[in-house]
């Protein structure tokens, strides 16, 4: 990721994270996030910024669900920066953070399962996930007919 900084999000990044996530939410590729929700969960977010311009080019969050379960969520990379390792860097950093916290399993809900399989995630049925993880689903325009694929990684 030449010319890109990967770091924890800062309070000044919230609006940029919001804009990037909701760019993909408008296309029904991600669940929308409100500014309030991003402020509430700011510590979950990792970001990538272009070093020269300080432009936010990617984001991803690790949400803690339970003592042994976390979720990789809100992965978004600007189109012109895709296929440059930015998304992979963000996902890897979330997995590393989960390991540092002692979390045993990480899941994701995705439309790009082949992408997550590269990191060792495997497809599972949604019913294998605890009901607690479905709290966000109520906000989704596709609820209750979710067409995302559930995947899990055992650490």
C-alpha positions as CSV (number, residue, x, y, z in Angstrom):
1,X,0.0,0.0,0.0
2,X,2.5,2.5,-1.2
3,X,1.6,6.1,-0.3
4,X,-1.2,4.9,2.1
5,X,-1.4,5.2,5.9
6,X,-3.4,2.6,7.7
7,X,-4.4,3.7,11.2
8,X,-7.1,4.0,13.8
9,X,-9.8,6.5,13.0
10,X,-9.8,9.9,14.6
11,X,-12.7,12.1,15.6
12,X,-11.9,14.3,12.6
13,X,-12.5,11.3,10.3
14,X,-16.1,10.6,11.2
15,X,-17.8,12.6,8.5
16,X,-15.5,11.2,5.8
17,X,-16.1,7.6,7.1
18,X,-19.9,8.4,7.0
19,X,-19.7,9.6,3.4
20,X,-17.7,6.6,2.2
21,X,-19.8,4.0,3.9
22,X,-23.0,5.6,2.7
23,X,-21.7,5.9,-0.9
24,X,-21.9,2.1,-0.9
25,X,-25.0,2.0,1.1
26,X,-26.8,4.0,-1.6
27,X,-25.9,1.1,-4.0
28,X,-27.3,-1.5,-1.5
29,X,-23.8,-2.9,-1.0
30,X,-23.4,-1.9,2.6
31,X,-25.6,-1.2,5.6
32,X,-25.9,2.6,6.0
33,X,-24.4,4.1,9.2
34,X,-25.6,7.3,10.8
35,X,-23.1,9.9,12.0
36,X,-24.2,9.1,15.6
37,X,-23.5,5.4,15.1
38,X,-20.0,6.2,13.8
39,X,-19.3,8.5,16.7
40,X,-20.5,5.8,19.1
41,X,-18.3,3.2,17.5
42,X,-15.4,5.3,16.4
43,X,-12.9,3.1,18.2
44,X,-14.0,0.1,16.1
45,X,-12.8,1.8,12.8
46,X,-9.6,1.6,10.9
47,X,-8.9,3.9,8.0
48,X,-6.6,4.3,5.1
49,X,-5.5,7.7,4.0
50,X,-3.6,8.9,1.0
51,X,-0.3,10.3,2.4
52,X,0.0,13.2,0.0
53,X,-3.5,14.5,0.1
54,X,-4.8,13.1,3.4
55,X,-7.8,11.8,1.5
56,X,-9.7,9.0,3.3
57,X,-9.7,6.2,0.7
58,X,-10.8,3.2,2.8
59,X,-12.4,2.1,6.1
60,X,-13.3,-1.0,7.9
61,X,-14.5,-1.8,11.5
62,X,-14.1,-4.6,14.0
63,X,-17.3,-4.7,16.1
64,X,-17.2,-6.8,19.3
65,X,-20.3,-8.9,19.7
66,X,-19.5,-11.2,22.6
67,X,-16.5,-12.5,24.6
68,X,-15.5,-14.8,21.7
69,X,-17.1,-13.2,18.7
70,X,-16.5,-10.1,16.6
71,X,-17.6,-8.8,13.2
72,X,-15.6,-7.3,10.3
73,X,-18.0,-4.7,9.0
74,X,-18.3,-1.6,6.9
75,X,-15.4,-2.4,4.6
76,X,-15.4,0.3,1.9
77,X,-12.6,1.5,-0.4
78,X,-13.0,4.2,-3.0
79,X,-13.3,2.7,-6.4
80,X,-10.2,4.3,-7.8
81,X,-8.1,2.8,-5.0
82,X,-9.5,-0.7,-5.2
83,X,-7.2,-3.6,-6.2
84,X,-4.2,-1.9,-4.5
85,X,-4.2,-3.9,-1.3
86,X,-6.1,-1.3,0.8
87,X,-9.1,-3.5,1.5
88,X,-6.8,-6.5,2.3
89,X,-4.8,-4.3,4.7
90,X,-7.9,-3.2,6.5
91,X,-9.3,-6.7,6.8
92,X,-6.0,-8.1,8.0
93,X,-5.6,-5.3,10.6
94,X,-9.1,-6.1,12.0
95,X,-8.2,-9.8,12.2
96,X,-5.0,-8.9,14.0
97,X,-6.9,-6.7,16.4
98,X,-9.3,-9.5,17.1
99,X,-6.4,-11.8,17.9
100,X,-4.8,-9.2,20.2
101,X,-8.1,-9.0,22.1
102,X,-8.3,-12.7,22.5
103,X,-11.4,-13.2,20.3
104,X,-11.7,-16.7,19.0
105,X,-14.1,-16.1,16.0
106,X,-14.7,-13.3,13.5
107,X,-17.6,-13.2,11.1
108,X,-18.8,-11.1,8.3
109,X,-21.9,-10.7,6.2
110,X,-20.9,-10.0,2.6
111,X,-21.7,-9.9,-1.1
112,X,-18.1,-10.8,-1.9
113,X,-17.5,-14.2,-0.3
114,X,-14.6,-15.0,-2.6
115,X,-12.7,-12.0,-1.3
116,X,-13.1,-13.0,2.3
117,X,-12.2,-16.7,1.6
118,X,-8.7,-15.4,0.8
119,X,-8.3,-14.5,4.5
120,X,-9.6,-18.0,5.6
121,X,-13.2,-17.1,6.2
122,X,-15.6,-19.9,5.3
123,X,-19.3,-19.8,4.4
124,X,-21.8,-20.7,7.1
125,X,-25.6,-20.5,7.4
126,X,-26.8,-17.4,9.0
127,X,-28.6,-19.5,11.6
128,X,-25.2,-20.4,13.1
129,X,-24.7,-16.9,14.3
130,X,-26.2,-15.7,17.6
131,X,-29.4,-13.7,17.4
132,X,-27.6,-10.7,19.0
133,X,-25.8,-10.1,15.7
134,X,-29.0,-9.4,13.9
135,X,-29.7,-6.1,15.7
136,X,-28.5,-4.1,12.7
137,X,-30.6,-6.1,10.3
138,X,-33.8,-4.3,11.3
139,X,-32.3,-1.1,9.7
140,X,-31.7,-2.8,6.4
141,X,-34.0,-2.2,3.5
142,X,-33.7,-5.9,2.6
143,X,-34.8,-7.1,6.0
144,X,-36.0,-9.9,6.5
145,X,-35.0,-11.1,3.0
146,X,-31.2,-10.8,3.5
147,X,-29.2,-11.9,0.5
148,X,-25.7,-11.4,2.1
149,X,-23.5,-14.4,2.8
150,X,-22.5,-15.2,6.3
151,X,-18.9,-16.2,6.8
152,X,-16.7,-17.0,9.8
153,X,-13.0,-17.2,10.6
154,X,-11.8,-19.2,13.6
155,X,-8.7,-17.7,15.1
